[in-house]
């Protein structure tokens, strides 16, 4: 297997005054001890602090040779604006359905872009041409596209450790399109659950207008596979720890400290997504229902690991949590017990395993969570037997009970947990009571399949599955690269030799990107520069062949007098170097238009965001501004209904790019091009388009060897070649004219 470069915002080690130490965190824990079939692994990321330039080379050497890491050094202000700013103040709250916590600054986005570019530059220096690059999480969403643009041969994977929200939440972000298109540069995109994958597909559809299959999406000529890979833990490490003397000693110490108490354990980072305040409300309600003697027998142990202390919202959260804990203890403490033991610190691995093993209940109730590895760690430590002599009754009580938020990714893997809505405070209180009263046999019945899942699909299996699927992805090759290169060479040679060349080019979706408002699709400055170059070549005849009206084409391109213009798919023609329009639809019957107009009006009323365009030779129902799924469904219905009319009338129904059009069956782009070709002796003819309406042009190449045909974008086609986007086609023309 080639070398795997794991890329995350932070390295798996921390630099401190007394050396380099392993970091904590879900990704570090999950990948600990993973053996990727003996493949070399290089971990690339930020070391977590500013390193003076004079020390960077030495530290980079140490990290590489002793820890298998490659650092990306960042100035403090850049790292802060990227991590605490854009990543954790903008993206994080939206991905966790908490837009009220969202904030945004333009300089944060600039820093986010800069950091992603710096990561890309470092990877391209260290990764070989055929290596696998596995990018992790929301801090680096631009990175896959940057890597693929710079080196298409790299196989790039992206895994999102957070939820991916619904489009209605995600679209709040000002840079939403850049974030999504950045991820779409990956060859394989991984999510914890199918729900997150489904939300991503919906966002791609609603934001970019790109339809996808269940597990693949094609964008600008590149295909990204999507998959569900629920992350696991290093379960064997926990299992091994439970057999150590240090673990048994720690269990005895914890059992002594909480003697006579039923332990309800909460372990998480002190983060507003974890639902800590609502959990405390549930605990308060639970305690309110207990008598003083019963309160003496329960202990809620909260381990809240500090995180993102530089963000104001986290500082405020800590104050509110500590205030609430103090209030609960002040109100419900007895002479023998304070019900909540709150620790704002991390704990050692052995101590954590002891707490997991001794806990009667684990209370894991995030408001939303990508996966939640605490739930899996707790399950791994629940053997259901006494961990040491100090707790001889554990076998009789049975294993601990997991109370789990239904909005954590782990809930889909653990249907045997006691699931709870974390926003429902009374339900949390009832779940605690249910768990504490649960019989030993039911506890064992619930924990058994969960432990089997944790040990079967652990971190190693998760990593092997993702890397294995990524390695099987075919190397990326430019779309129809050899054929397009030959076509470019033929066009360039003909232009250089001043041969007679004709270009018949569609406008929307071919020369110009399609936009939501058709009236706004005027030529951009970039397109103007290209058109000016085309107009300056005397031996080159350019004709724009469009479904737009003559008025639209005159408005957009009328100042290019040397260009031919074809409107309404061939109904009207303005030949090159001629200001006069010619009508090719004489003696055609348009009596069907009123019946079609009535049907289109009905569909317009029932489909918000649609409108009708009235042309002299046809009618068009536009649904680009409608909900994409609803619009497409209604469009298919409309096509069926219009097809019944077409069976008895001389009309053609076309279902194009977000349009349904009814036009005369005697009009087509192919017929118009045939008419124009008859008037000129050309050595080479290039035809380009992006839609079903252009297929009648492409068909002409079957009988004329002078013709080169190019389809822009996806879809079935008769064209000889394909380019992924209008930008790629403009570049094709620019390079042929160079």
C-alpha positions, 0 to 999 in steps of 0.5 A: 500500500502507498504511504497514507498522509493523515491530515488534521488541524492538530497533530496527534502530539503536543509541544510543551516546555518539557518535550513532546507528548501525545495529544488527547482527542477523539481522532487521536484516540480512534487512530491510536494503534491503527495498522493500515496493512503495513503502509507507511503513515505520515500525520500532517497538521498544526503543532498547536503553538507558534514556533519561532522560525529559527527553531522550526527546522529542528522541531520538524526533524524531530517530529518527522523522525520520532513521531511520524509527523509533519508540522504546518507552522502557523503564526498565532494570529492566523491560527487563532482566526482560522481555528477559534474564528471561522472553524469554531465560531462559524462552522461548528455551531451551524454543523451542530444546529445552533445558529444562535451561536454563529458569528462571522468576520471577513478576516476569519474567512481570509485566514481559513482560506490561507491555512487551507492553502498552506496545508495544501502546499505542505502536502504537495511537497511531502506526498508522492504522486500516487499517495493517499491523502486522508483529510479530516474534519471541518477545519480543512473543507477547502483542502480536497479541491486544492489538492486535486486541482494541483495534483489530480493523481492524488487520491484524496479522502475527506472524513467529517467528524461532526454532523452535516446539517440540513441545507436550511441550516447550512445555507446560513454560512456566507461561504457555503458554496466554497465549503461544499465545492472544496469537499467535492474535490475529494475522491471519497467523502465519509460521514458517520451516519446516512443522515449526514450523507443525505443532508450533504447530497441535499445541500449539493442539489439545492446549493449547486443544482447538482443531482447525485446518485445515492453514493456518488456525485459528479461535479465539474467532471470529477466524481466523488464517492460518498460513504457511511463510516461510523468511527470506532474506538481502540477497544482492545486498549480498554480491554487490556487496561481492565486486566492491569493491577493499576486499574484494579487499584484505581477501582478500589480508590474510586469505590472507596471515595464513592462508597454506598453511592450509585454513580451516574457518570458524565464525561465530555468536553465543556462544549455548548453542543453537549447539552450540559445545562439541560442535563443538569436541569434533568438531574435537578428535576430527578433529585427533586422527586427523591427523599433525602435518604435516596439522595444520599445514595446517588452521585453524579460525577461530571468530568468536563474537559476544558476546550477552546478557552479562548472563545467567549462562548465557552468561558460563559458556558463554564460560568453557567455550568459551575453556577448551576452545579453550585445551586443544585448542591446547595439545594439538595446536599445532605450531611453525607453527600453533595449530589454533583461532583464537578471536575473541570479537568481531564483525567488519566486513562486508568482513572477514566476506565475505573469510572466507566467500569464502576458507573451504574449509569452513563449519561451521554446527552449531547444536543447533537453529536457526530458520533460520541466516542464516550458512549463507546468507551463506556460500553467497552468497559462494561464487562458486567463483573466486579472489577475488583474486590472492593465492589463485590456486588457488581456482578449482582447489579449487572453492567452499567446502563447507557442513557444516550441522546437520540441526536448522537451518531452513536444512537444508530449503532446502539438501539439497546441504549436508553435513548432520550431527547436531550431537549426534553428535561422531564424525559432525562429525569425519567431516564435516570430513574429508569436506568437506576431501577433496571434489573440486572438481567435487562442490563446484561441483555442491553449491554451485550450487543453494544459491546459486540458492536464496539469490539467488532467495528473498532477504530482499526476496522473503521480506518481500514474500511475507509482507506481500503475504499479510497485505495480502490478509487480509480486514479483521476484523469481529466475528462476525455483528456486525449480526445479533447487535446486532439480537438484543441490541436486541430482547432489551433492548427486550423486557426494558425494556418488561417483556414476557414473555421466556423464555431457554433456555440450554445450560450447558457451553460456553454460559454456562460455559467447558468444563473438563477435569474436568466436575465442576469446571465450577461457576458462577464468581463472574462467572457468579453475578452474571449469574445473579443479575441474570437471576433478579431480573427477574420478567418473565423466565423462565430455563431451563437446558437441559443434557445433565447429570444432574438431580443435577449441575444441582441441585448447580450451580444448584439455589439458583436456584428461579426457573430452570427446569432441563432435564436429560439433553437433556430426559428430566427437567424442573424447570419455573420456580418449581417444585421438583419434577422431572418425568420425560418418559421414561415407557414408554421402553425402555432395554434397549439400555444394557447392550450400549452399556455393554459397548462403551464399556468396551472403548473406555475400556480402550483409550483412556487419559484417557477415562471413562464417565458413567452417566445414567438415560437414556443413557451418555456416553463422555468423551475430553476428557482423552485425547490429542486426536488419538488421542481423536478417532480413537477417538471416530469409531470408537466412533460407527461401532460404535454407529451399527450398534446404533442401526440396530436400537434406539431410540437416538440417537448424538451426537458432541458436544464431546469426548463420544460419547453414546448416548441414547433417540431419543425424547428431545431438547432441542427436544422439551423446549423445545416442551413448556415453551413450550406453557405460557407466552405469551411475546413473545420467546424466546432459545435459545442453545447450543454443540453438536449437541445444541442443534440441535433447539432451533434448528430450532424457530425455522424455524416460530416468529418469536418465537424468536432462536437463537444458536450459541456457537463454531464448527461448522455450525448452524441458529442465526440468529446466532453468538458466539465464546465463553461470555465473549462470550455473557455479555457479550451478556446483560449488555449487553441487561440494562443 
